[in-house]
Amino acid sequence: MLRPQDAIFFTADHGVDPTYRGTDHTRECVPLLAYGQPVRPGVNLGTRPTFADLGQTLAQAFAVGPLAAGTSFAHELNLA
């Protein structure tokens, strides 16, 4: 259902250390996969300092203004 100008991001809202016993959220990082025709292929975003970077990226892509936290990576993916 993606149109040529669309991009989609797959991620999680928290990470869980697989060695931890229980269901509490842990300090593990969450995965992030960007897909779509406008997304520059082969970009390694590395470990971002905060999950808020995704929010800031989406805010820039949708031109809704900057958010209070996060650094956009839209330019790295060719989305801005």
PDB file of N, CA, C and O in Angstrom, chain B, residues numbered from 101:
ATOM      1  N   MET B 101       0.806  -1.199   0.000  1.00  0.00           N
ATOM      2  CA  MET B 101       0.000   0.000   0.000  1.00  0.00           C
ATOM      3  C   MET B 101       0.856   1.273   0.000  1.00  0.00           C
ATOM      4  O   MET B 101       0.322   2.377  -0.105  1.00  0.00           O
ATOM      5  N   LEU B 102       2.197   1.119   0.119  1.00  0.00           N
ATOM      6  CA  LEU B 102       3.052   2.302   0.104  1.00  0.00           C
ATOM      7  C   LEU B 102       3.061   2.921  -1.285  1.00  0.00           C
ATOM      8  O   LEU B 102       3.164   2.232  -2.299  1.00  0.00           O
ATOM      9  N   ARG B 103       2.950   4.226  -1.297  1.00  0.00           N
ATOM     10  CA  ARG B 103       3.078   4.966  -2.551  1.00  0.00           C
ATOM     11  C   ARG B 103       4.558   5.274  -2.774  1.00  0.00           C
ATOM     12  O   ARG B 103       5.348   5.170  -1.836  1.00  0.00           O
ATOM     13  N   PRO B 104       4.950   5.649  -3.985  1.00  0.00           N
ATOM     14  CA  PRO B 104       6.375   5.899  -4.258  1.00  0.00           C
ATOM     15  C   PRO B 104       7.012   6.937  -3.336  1.00  0.00           C
ATOM     16  O   PRO B 104       8.210   6.849  -3.068  1.00  0.00           O
ATOM     17  N   GLN B 105       6.269   7.897  -2.852  1.00  0.00           N
ATOM     18  CA  GLN B 105       6.837   8.948  -1.997  1.00  0.00           C
ATOM     19  C   GLN B 105       6.781   8.600  -0.510  1.00  0.00           C
ATOM     20  O   GLN B 105       7.227   9.397   0.316  1.00  0.00           O
ATOM     21  N   ASP B 106       6.249   7.440  -0.149  1.00  0.00           N
ATOM     22  CA  ASP B 106       6.076   7.055   1.251  1.00  0.00           C
ATOM     23  C   ASP B 106       7.309   6.348   1.822  1.00  0.00           C
ATOM     24  O   ASP B 106       8.070   5.706   1.098  1.00  0.00           O
ATOM     25  N   ALA B 107       7.481   6.482   3.114  1.00  0.00           N
ATOM     26  CA  ALA B 107       8.485   5.745   3.874  1.00  0.00           C
ATOM     27  C   ALA B 107       7.798   5.205   5.122  1.00  0.00           C
ATOM     28  O   ALA B 107       6.846   5.802   5.625  1.00  0.00           O
ATOM     29  N   ILE B 108       8.281   4.087   5.609  1.00  0.00           N
ATOM     30  CA  ILE B 108       7.710   3.491   6.809  1.00  0.00           C
ATOM     31  C   ILE B 108       8.851   3.152   7.766  1.00  0.00           C
ATOM     32  O   ILE B 108       9.938   2.760   7.341  1.00  0.00           O
ATOM     33  N   PHE B 109       8.589   3.309   9.054  1.00  0.00           N
ATOM     34  CA  PHE B 109       9.583   3.012  10.083  1.00  0.00           C
ATOM     35  C   PHE B 109       9.051   1.886  10.964  1.00  0.00           C
ATOM     36  O   PHE B 109       7.913   1.935  11.432  1.00  0.00           O
ATOM     37  N   PHE B 110       9.873   0.886  11.180  1.00  0.00           N
ATOM     38  CA  PHE B 110       9.541  -0.220  12.075  1.00  0.00           C
ATOM     39  C   PHE B 110      10.437  -0.091  13.300  1.00  0.00           C
ATOM     40  O   PHE B 110      11.656   0.035  13.186  1.00  0.00           O
ATOM     41  N   THR B 111       9.813  -0.125  14.474  1.00  0.00           N
ATOM     42  CA  THR B 111      10.566   0.002  15.714  1.00  0.00           C
ATOM     43  C   THR B 111       9.772  -0.630  16.850  1.00  0.00           C
ATOM     44  O   THR B 111       8.795  -1.340  16.609  1.00  0.00           O
ATOM     45  N   ALA B 112      10.178  -0.379  18.056  1.00  0.00           N
ATOM     46  CA  ALA B 112       9.487  -0.877  19.240  1.00  0.00           C
ATOM     47  C   ALA B 112       9.399   0.258  20.243  1.00  0.00           C
ATOM     48  O   ALA B 112      10.134   1.240  20.134  1.00  0.00           O
ATOM     49  N   ASP B 113       8.524   0.138  21.204  1.00  0.00           N
ATOM     50  CA  ASP B 113       8.386   1.209  22.188  1.00  0.00           C
ATOM     51  C   ASP B 113       9.290   1.009  23.396  1.00  0.00           C
ATOM     52  O   ASP B 113       9.407   1.903  24.234  1.00  0.00           O
ATOM     53  N   HIS B 114       9.924  -0.140  23.495  1.00  0.00           N
ATOM     54  CA  HIS B 114      10.868  -0.381  24.582  1.00  0.00           C
ATOM     55  C   HIS B 114      11.707  -1.604  24.242  1.00  0.00           C
ATOM     56  O   HIS B 114      11.359  -2.399  23.369  1.00  0.00           O
ATOM     57  N   GLY B 115      12.801  -1.728  24.941  1.00  0.00           N
ATOM     58  CA  GLY B 115      13.642  -2.908  24.770  1.00  0.00           C
ATOM     59  C   GLY B 115      13.582  -3.779  26.006  1.00  0.00           C
ATOM     60  O   GLY B 115      13.371  -3.290  27.115  1.00  0.00           O
ATOM     61  N   VAL B 116      13.770  -5.063  25.807  1.00  0.00           N
ATOM     62  CA  VAL B 116      13.791  -5.996  26.931  1.00  0.00           C
ATOM     63  C   VAL B 116      15.011  -6.888  26.772  1.00  0.00           C
ATOM     64  O   VAL B 116      15.183  -7.556  25.752  1.00  0.00           O
ATOM     65  N   ASP B 117      15.837  -6.888  27.776  1.00  0.00           N
ATOM     66  CA  ASP B 117      17.014  -7.753  27.799  1.00  0.00           C
ATOM     67  C   ASP B 117      16.535  -9.198  27.861  1.00  0.00           C
ATOM     68  O   ASP B 117      15.831  -9.565  28.802  1.00  0.00           O
ATOM     69  N   PRO B 118      16.895 -10.028  26.886  1.00  0.00           N
ATOM     70  CA  PRO B 118      16.400 -11.407  26.882  1.00  0.00           C
ATOM     71  C   PRO B 118      16.896 -12.242  28.051  1.00  0.00           C
ATOM     72  O   PRO B 118      16.337 -13.305  28.317  1.00  0.00           O
ATOM     73  N   THR B 119      17.926 -11.795  28.755  1.00  0.00           N
ATOM     74  CA  THR B 119      18.413 -12.551  29.910  1.00  0.00           C
ATOM     75  C   THR B 119      17.732 -12.128  31.205  1.00  0.00           C
ATOM     76  O   THR B 119      17.944 -12.754  32.243  1.00  0.00           O
ATOM     77  N   TYR B 120      16.918 -11.075  31.162  1.00  0.00           N
ATOM     78  CA  TYR B 120      16.230 -10.577  32.352  1.00  0.00           C
ATOM     79  C   TYR B 120      15.001 -11.426  32.629  1.00  0.00           C
ATOM     80  O   TYR B 120      14.231 -11.721  31.715  1.00  0.00           O
ATOM     81  N   ARG B 121      14.811 -11.816  33.867  1.00  0.00           N
ATOM     82  CA  ARG B 121      13.613 -12.589  34.243  1.00  0.00           C
ATOM     83  C   ARG B 121      12.515 -11.615  34.633  1.00  0.00           C
ATOM     84  O   ARG B 121      12.659 -10.863  35.598  1.00  0.00           O
ATOM     85  N   GLY B 122      11.431 -11.626  33.894  1.00  0.00           N
ATOM     86  CA  GLY B 122      10.323 -10.741  34.180  1.00  0.00           C
ATOM     87  C   GLY B 122       9.917  -9.978  32.930  1.00  0.00           C
ATOM     88  O   GLY B 122      10.459 -10.189  31.845  1.00  0.00           O
ATOM     89  N   THR B 123       8.951  -9.087  33.110  1.00  0.00           N
ATOM     90  CA  THR B 123       8.414  -8.356  31.961  1.00  0.00           C
ATOM     91  C   THR B 123       8.700  -6.864  32.013  1.00  0.00           C
ATOM     92  O   THR B 123       8.214  -6.117  31.164  1.00  0.00           O
ATOM     93  N   ASP B 124       9.475  -6.416  32.986  1.00  0.00           N
ATOM     94  CA  ASP B 124       9.799  -4.998  33.082  1.00  0.00           C
ATOM     95  C   ASP B 124      10.651  -4.563  31.892  1.00  0.00           C
ATOM     96  O   ASP B 124      11.433  -5.346  31.354  1.00  0.00           O
ATOM     97  N   HIS B 125      10.490  -3.318  31.496  1.00  0.00           N
ATOM     98  CA  HIS B 125      11.338  -2.756  30.457  1.00  0.00           C
ATOM     99  C   HIS B 125      12.749  -2.630  31.004  1.00  0.00           C
ATOM    100  O   HIS B 125      12.948  -2.310  32.176  1.00  0.00           O
ATOM    101  N   THR B 126      13.719  -2.883  30.148  1.00  0.00           N
ATOM    102  CA  THR B 126      15.111  -2.798  30.580  1.00  0.00           C
ATOM    103  C   THR B 126      15.835  -1.733  29.772  1.00  0.00           C
ATOM    104  O   THR B 126      15.207  -1.009  28.999  1.00  0.00           O
ATOM    105  N   ARG B 127      17.117  -1.632  29.938  1.00  0.00           N
ATOM    106  CA  ARG B 127      17.898  -0.577  29.305  1.00  0.00           C
ATOM    107  C   ARG B 127      18.289  -0.880  27.867  1.00  0.00           C
ATOM    108  O   ARG B 127      18.986  -0.075  27.249  1.00  0.00           O
ATOM    109  N   GLU B 128      17.869  -2.003  27.315  1.00  0.00           N
ATOM    110  CA  GLU B 128      18.250  -2.378  25.959  1.00  0.00           C
ATOM    111  C   GLU B 128      17.745  -1.373  24.934  1.00  0.00           C
ATOM    112  O   GLU B 128      16.682  -0.776  25.103  1.00  0.00           O
ATOM    113  N   CYS B 129      18.508  -1.195  23.884  1.00  0.00           N
ATOM    114  CA  CYS B 129      18.112  -0.314  22.775  1.00  0.00           C
ATOM    115  C   CYS B 129      17.015  -0.988  21.960  1.00  0.00           C
ATOM    116  O   CYS B 129      16.858  -2.207  22.016  1.00  0.00           O
ATOM    117  N   VAL B 130      16.264  -0.205  21.209  1.00  0.00           N
ATOM    118  CA  VAL B 130      15.221  -0.755  20.350  1.00  0.00           C
ATOM    119  C   VAL B 130      15.700  -0.733  18.902  1.00  0.00           C
ATOM    120  O   VAL B 130      16.500   0.127  18.532  1.00  0.00           O
ATOM    121  N   PRO B 131      15.224  -1.662  18.084  1.00  0.00           N
ATOM    122  CA  PRO B 131      15.609  -1.667  16.679  1.00  0.00           C
ATOM    123  C   PRO B 131      14.882  -0.561  15.915  1.00  0.00           C
ATOM    124  O   PRO B 131      13.824  -0.092  16.336  1.00  0.00           O
ATOM    125  N   LEU B 132      15.459  -0.157  14.800  1.00  0.00           N
ATOM    126  CA  LEU B 132      14.823   0.832  13.927  1.00  0.00           C
ATOM    127  C   LEU B 132      15.162   0.473  12.491  1.00  0.00           C
ATOM    128  O   LEU B 132      16.334   0.394  12.124  1.00  0.00           O
ATOM    129  N   LEU B 133      14.146   0.257  11.685  1.00  0.00           N
ATOM    130  CA  LEU B 133      14.311  -0.051  10.278  1.00  0.00           C
ATOM    131  C   LEU B 133      13.479   0.941   9.477  1.00  0.00           C
ATOM    132  O   LEU B 133      12.280   1.089   9.714  1.00  0.00           O
ATOM    133  N   ALA B 134      14.113   1.616   8.533  1.00  0.00           N
ATOM    134  CA  ALA B 134      13.429   2.564   7.649  1.00  0.00           C
ATOM    135  C   ALA B 134      13.351   1.936   6.267  1.00  0.00           C
ATOM    136  O   ALA B 134      14.333   1.387   5.769  1.00  0.00           O
ATOM    137  N   TYR B 135      12.173   2.020   5.646  1.00  0.00           N
ATOM    138  CA  TYR B 135      11.968   1.388   4.341  1.00  0.00           C
ATOM    139  C   TYR B 135      11.106   2.286   3.467  1.00  0.00           C
ATOM    140  O   TYR B 135      10.218   2.978   3.965  1.00  0.00           O
ATOM    141  N   GLY B 136      11.362   2.274   2.188  1.00  0.00           N
ATOM    142  CA  GLY B 136      10.549   3.006   1.219  1.00  0.00           C
ATOM    143  C   GLY B 136      11.419   3.545   0.098  1.00  0.00           C
ATOM    144  O   GLY B 136      12.636   3.659   0.247  1.00  0.00           O
ATOM    145  N   GLN B 137      10.804   3.872  -1.005  1.00  0.00           N
ATOM    146  CA  GLN B 137      11.538   4.357  -2.170  1.00  0.00           C
ATOM    147  C   GLN B 137      12.376   5.600  -1.887  1.00  0.00           C
ATOM    148  O   GLN B 137      13.497   5.682  -2.389  1.00  0.00           O
ATOM    149  N   PRO B 138      11.890   6.584  -1.102  1.00  0.00           N
ATOM    150  CA  PRO B 138      12.710   7.772  -0.872  1.00  0.00           C
ATOM    151  C   PRO B 138      13.861   7.570   0.119  1.00  0.00           C
ATOM    152  O   PRO B 138      14.724   8.440   0.235  1.00  0.00           O
ATOM    153  N   VAL B 139      13.892   6.452   0.827  1.00  0.00           N
ATOM    154  CA  VAL B 139      14.915   6.215   1.850  1.00  0.00           C
ATOM    155  C   VAL B 139      16.239   5.844   1.178  1.00  0.00           C
ATOM    156  O   VAL B 139      16.296   4.904   0.385  1.00  0.00           O
ATOM    157  N   ARG B 140      17.285   6.576   1.495  1.00  0.00           N
ATOM    158  CA  ARG B 140      18.622   6.284   0.965  1.00  0.00           C
ATOM    159  C   ARG B 140      19.058   4.913   1.479  1.00  0.00           C
ATOM    160  O   ARG B 140      19.117   4.706   2.691  1.00  0.00           O
ATOM    161  N   PRO B 141      19.365   3.970   0.582  1.00  0.00           N
ATOM    162  CA  PRO B 141      19.739   2.624   1.023  1.00  0.00           C
ATOM    163  C   PRO B 141      21.125   2.581   1.648  1.00  0.00           C
ATOM    164  O   PRO B 141      21.993   3.396   1.333  1.00  0.00           O
ATOM    165  N   GLY B 142      21.312   1.621   2.534  1.00  0.00           N
ATOM    166  CA  GLY B 142      22.615   1.353   3.115  1.00  0.00           C
ATOM    167  C   GLY B 142      23.061   2.296   4.202  1.00  0.00           C
ATOM    168  O   GLY B 142      24.234   2.283   4.577  1.00  0.00           O
ATOM    169  N   VAL B 143      22.165   3.119   4.723  1.00  0.00           N
ATOM    170  CA  VAL B 143      22.538   4.064   5.770  1.00  0.00           C
ATOM    171  C   VAL B 143      22.515   3.364   7.127  1.00  0.00           C
ATOM    172  O   VAL B 143      21.513   2.754   7.501  1.00  0.00           O
ATOM    173  N   ASN B 144      23.607   3.456   7.850  1.00  0.00           N
ATOM    174  CA  ASN B 144      23.679   2.926   9.201  1.00  0.00           C
ATOM    175  C   ASN B 144      23.520   4.102  10.155  1.00  0.00           C
ATOM    176  O   ASN B 144      24.420   4.934  10.273  1.00  0.00           O
ATOM    177  N   LEU B 145      22.395   4.173  10.826  1.00  0.00           N
ATOM    178  CA  LEU B 145      22.131   5.270  11.763  1.00  0.00           C
ATOM    179  C   LEU B 145      22.845   5.073  13.091  1.00  0.00           C
ATOM    180  O   LEU B 145      22.828   5.959  13.945  1.00  0.00           O
ATOM    181  N   GLY B 146      23.461   3.935  13.266  1.00  0.00           N
ATOM    182  CA  GLY B 146      24.176   3.665  14.502  1.00  0.00           C
ATOM    183  C   GLY B 146      23.240   3.600  15.694  1.00  0.00           C
ATOM    184  O   GLY B 146      22.036   3.395  15.545  1.00  0.00           O
ATOM    185  N   THR B 147      23.801   3.776  16.864  1.00  0.00           N
ATOM    186  CA  THR B 147      23.007   3.825  18.090  1.00  0.00           C
ATOM    187  C   THR B 147      22.693   5.283  18.363  1.00  0.00           C
ATOM    188  O   THR B 147      23.591   6.085  18.620  1.00  0.00           O
ATOM    189  N   ARG B 148      21.429   5.616  18.308  1.00  0.00           N
ATOM    190  CA  ARG B 148      21.004   7.002  18.527  1.00  0.00           C
ATOM    191  C   ARG B 148      21.049   7.300  20.024  1.00  0.00           C
ATOM    192  O   ARG B 148      20.855   6.399  20.839  1.00  0.00           O
ATOM    193  N   PRO B 149      21.303   8.555  20.392  1.00  0.00           N
ATOM    194  CA  PRO B 149      21.361   8.888  21.815  1.00  0.00           C
ATOM    195  C   PRO B 149      19.993   8.838  22.498  1.00  0.00           C
ATOM    196  O   PRO B 149      19.914   8.683  23.716  1.00  0.00           O
ATOM    197  N   THR B 150      18.913   8.970  21.716  1.00  0.00           N
ATOM    198  CA  THR B 150      17.578   8.967  22.319  1.00  0.00           C
ATOM    199  C   THR B 150      16.543   8.532  21.290  1.00  0.00           C
ATOM    200  O   THR B 150      16.684   8.785  20.093  1.00  0.00           O
ATOM    201  N   PHE B 151      15.504   7.871  21.784  1.00  0.00           N
ATOM    202  CA  PHE B 151      14.383   7.456  20.934  1.00  0.00           C
ATOM    203  C   PHE B 151      13.655   8.670  20.367  1.00  0.00           C
ATOM    204  O   PHE B 151      12.956   8.565  19.360  1.00  0.00           O
ATOM    205  N   ALA B 152      13.821   9.825  21.018  1.00  0.00           N
ATOM    206  CA  ALA B 152      13.193  11.067  20.561  1.00  0.00           C
ATOM    207  C   ALA B 152      13.699  11.488  19.186  1.00  0.00           C
ATOM    208  O   ALA B 152      13.061  12.301  18.517  1.00  0.00           O
ATOM    209  N   ASP B 153      14.844  10.943  18.752  1.00  0.00           N
ATOM    210  CA  ASP B 153      15.355  11.260  17.415  1.00  0.00           C
ATOM    211  C   ASP B 153      14.361  10.852  16.336  1.00  0.00           C
ATOM    212  O   ASP B 153      14.220  11.548  15.331  1.00  0.00           O
ATOM    213  N   LEU B 154      13.672   9.735  16.530  1.00  0.00           N
ATOM    214  CA  LEU B 154      12.668   9.313  15.553  1.00  0.00           C
ATOM    215  C   LEU B 154      11.515  10.308  15.514  1.00  0.00           C
ATOM    216  O   LEU B 154      11.046  10.660  14.431  1.00  0.00           O
ATOM    217  N   GLY B 155      11.060  10.760  16.651  1.00  0.00           N
ATOM    218  CA  GLY B 155       9.991  11.758  16.703  1.00  0.00           C
ATOM    219  C   GLY B 155      10.395  13.045  16.007  1.00  0.00           C
ATOM    220  O   GLY B 155       9.613  13.625  15.254  1.00  0.00           O
ATOM    221  N   GLN B 156      11.610  13.486  16.258  1.00  0.00           N
ATOM    222  CA  GLN B 156      12.111  14.708  15.623  1.00  0.00           C
ATOM    223  C   GLN B 156      12.221  14.531  14.103  1.00  0.00           C
ATOM    224  O   GLN B 156      11.953  15.465  13.347  1.00  0.00           O
ATOM    225  N   THR B 157      12.611  13.339  13.663  1.00  0.00           N
ATOM    226  CA  THR B 157      12.697  13.036  12.235  1.00  0.00           C
ATOM    227  C   THR B 157      11.321  13.093  11.585  1.00  0.00           C
ATOM    228  O   THR B 157      11.160  13.679  10.515  1.00  0.00           O
ATOM    229  N   LEU B 158      10.341  12.490  12.224  1.00  0.00           N
ATOM    230  CA  LEU B 158       8.980  12.503  11.682  1.00  0.00           C
ATOM    231  C   LEU B 158       8.403  13.916  11.685  1.00  0.00           C
ATOM    232  O   LEU B 158       7.710  14.309  10.747  1.00  0.00           O
ATOM    233  N   ALA B 159       8.688  14.675  12.736  1.00  0.00           N
ATOM    234  CA  ALA B 159       8.209  16.062  12.785  1.00  0.00           C
ATOM    235  C   ALA B 159       8.790  16.867  11.625  1.00  0.00           C
ATOM    236  O   ALA B 159       8.086  17.674  11.019  1.00  0.00           O
ATOM    237  N   GLN B 160      10.046  16.657  11.316  1.00  0.00           N
ATOM    238  CA  GLN B 160      10.658  17.364  10.189  1.00  0.00           C
ATOM    239  C   GLN B 160      10.066  16.888   8.866  1.00  0.00           C
ATOM    240  O   GLN B 160       9.761  17.706   7.998  1.00  0.00           O
ATOM    241  N   ALA B 161       9.901  15.589   8.704  1.00  0.00           N
ATOM    242  CA  ALA B 161       9.359  15.046   7.459  1.00  0.00           C
ATOM    243  C   ALA B 161       7.935  15.531   7.196  1.00  0.00           C
ATOM    244  O   ALA B 161       7.557  15.754   6.046  1.00  0.00           O
ATOM    245  N   PHE B 162       7.147  15.695   8.256  1.00  0.00           N
ATOM    246  CA  PHE B 162       5.770  16.160   8.103  1.00  0.00           C
ATOM    247  C   PHE B 162       5.641  17.673   8.258  1.00  0.00           C
ATOM    248  O   PHE B 162       4.537  18.217   8.223  1.00  0.00           O
ATOM    249  N   ALA B 163       6.772  18.345   8.430  1.00  0.00           N
ATOM    250  CA  ALA B 163       6.811  19.818   8.530  1.00  0.00           C
ATOM    251  C   ALA B 163       5.872  20.352   9.606  1.00  0.00           C
ATOM    252  O   ALA B 163       5.107  21.287   9.371  1.00  0.00           O
ATOM    253  N   VAL B 164       5.942  19.746  10.789  1.00  0.00           N
ATOM    254  CA  VAL B 164       5.102  20.206  11.901  1.00  0.00           C
ATOM    255  C   VAL B 164       5.898  21.009  12.919  1.00  0.00           C
ATOM    256  O   VAL B 164       5.390  21.326  13.995  1.00  0.00           O
ATOM    257  N   GLY B 165       7.107  21.330  12.596  1.00  0.00           N
ATOM    258  CA  GLY B 165       7.917  22.140  13.505  1.00  0.00           C
ATOM    259  C   GLY B 165       8.760  21.285  14.410  1.00  0.00           C
ATOM    260  O   GLY B 165       8.474  20.100  14.580  1.00  0.00           O
ATOM    261  N   PRO B 166       9.792  21.853  14.994  1.00  0.00           N
ATOM    262  CA  PRO B 166      10.671  21.074  15.861  1.00  0.00           C
ATOM    263  C   PRO B 166      10.002  20.705  17.183  1.00  0.00           C
ATOM    264  O   PRO B 166       9.161  21.437  17.704  1.00  0.00           O
ATOM    265  N   LEU B 167      10.399  19.560  17.699  1.00  0.00           N
ATOM    266  CA  LEU B 167       9.926  19.096  19.000  1.00  0.00           C
ATOM    267  C   LEU B 167      10.910  19.539  20.077  1.00  0.00           C
ATOM    268  O   LEU B 167      11.985  20.054  19.769  1.00  0.00           O
ATOM    269  N   ALA B 168      10.547  19.342  21.317  1.00  0.00           N
ATOM    270  CA  ALA B 168      11.384  19.775  22.433  1.00  0.00           C
ATOM    271  C   ALA B 168      12.641  18.924  22.599  1.00  0.00           C
ATOM    272  O   ALA B 168      13.628  19.385  23.171  1.00  0.00           O
ATOM    273  N   ALA B 169      12.613  17.682  22.103  1.00  0.00           N
ATOM    274  CA  ALA B 169      13.761  16.786  22.285  1.00  0.00           C
ATOM    275  C   ALA B 169      14.055  16.038  20.996  1.00  0.00           C
ATOM    276  O   ALA B 169      13.190  15.892  20.132  1.00  0.00           O
ATOM    277  N   GLY B 170      15.279  15.572  20.883  1.00  0.00           N
ATOM    278  CA  GLY B 170      15.672  14.738  19.753  1.00  0.00           C
ATOM    279  C   GLY B 170      16.374  15.503  18.647  1.00  0.00           C
ATOM    280  O   GLY B 170      16.255  16.723  18.533  1.00  0.00           O
ATOM    281  N   THR B 171      17.115  14.748  17.828  1.00  0.00           N
ATOM    282  CA  THR B 171      17.816  15.282  16.674  1.00  0.00           C
ATOM    283  C   THR B 171      17.368  14.515  15.442  1.00  0.00           C
ATOM    284  O   THR B 171      17.468  13.289  15.405  1.00  0.00           O
ATOM    285  N   SER B 172      16.885  15.208  14.456  1.00  0.00           N
ATOM    286  CA  SER B 172      16.379  14.568  13.247  1.00  0.00           C
ATOM    287  C   SER B 172      17.500  13.900  12.461  1.00  0.00           C
ATOM    288  O   SER B 172      18.605  14.432  12.358  1.00  0.00           O
ATOM    289  N   PHE B 173      17.200  12.732  11.909  1.00  0.00           N
ATOM    290  CA  PHE B 173      18.113  12.066  10.991  1.00  0.00           C
ATOM    291  C   PHE B 173      17.500  11.990   9.592  1.00  0.00           C
ATOM    292  O   PHE B 173      17.897  11.150   8.784  1.00  0.00           O
ATOM    293  N   ALA B 174      16.531  12.868   9.305  1.00  0.00           N
ATOM    294  CA  ALA B 174      15.856  12.882   8.002  1.00  0.00           C
ATOM    295  C   ALA B 174      16.835  13.125   6.862  1.00  0.00           C
ATOM    296  O   ALA B 174      16.702  12.508   5.804  1.00  0.00           O
ATOM    297  N   HIS B 175      17.809  14.002   7.046  1.00  0.00           N
ATOM    298  CA  HIS B 175      18.779  14.291   5.983  1.00  0.00           C
ATOM    299  C   HIS B 175      19.639  13.061   5.676  1.00  0.00           C
ATOM    300  O   HIS B 175      19.993  12.821   4.521  1.00  0.00           O
ATOM    301  N   GLU B 176      19.969  12.296   6.697  1.00  0.00           N
ATOM    302  CA  GLU B 176      20.788  11.101   6.488  1.00  0.00           C
ATOM    303  C   GLU B 176      20.066  10.064   5.633  1.00  0.00           C
ATOM    304  O   GLU B 176      20.700   9.301   4.905  1.00  0.00           O
ATOM    305  N   LEU B 177      18.737  10.041   5.725  1.00  0.00           N
ATOM    306  CA  LEU B 177      17.941   9.081   4.954  1.00  0.00           C
ATOM    307  C   LEU B 177      17.391   9.668   3.665  1.00  0.00           C
ATOM    308  O   LEU B 177      16.681   8.985   2.927  1.00  0.00           O
ATOM    309  N   ASN B 178      17.714  10.939   3.383  1.00  0.00           N
ATOM    310  CA  ASN B 178      17.240  11.624   2.185  1.00  0.00           C
ATOM    311  C   ASN B 178      15.741  11.923   2.256  1.00  0.00           C
ATOM    312  O   ASN B 178      15.056  11.908   1.233  1.00  0.00           O
ATOM    313  N   LEU B 179      15.230  12.194   3.459  1.00  0.00           N
ATOM    314  CA  LEU B 179      13.803  12.452   3.642  1.00  0.00           C
ATOM    315  C   LEU B 179      13.496  13.929   3.813  1.00  0.00           C
ATOM    316  O   LEU B 179      12.329  14.305   3.917  1.00  0.00           O
ATOM    317  N   ALA B 180      14.512  14.769   3.843  1.00  0.00           N
ATOM    318  CA  ALA B 180      14.273  16.205   4.019  1.00  0.00           C
ATOM    319  C   ALA B 180      15.058  16.993   3.009  1.00  0.00           C
ATOM    320  O   ALA B 180      14.989  18.222   2.995  1.00  0.00           O
TER     321      ALA B 180
END
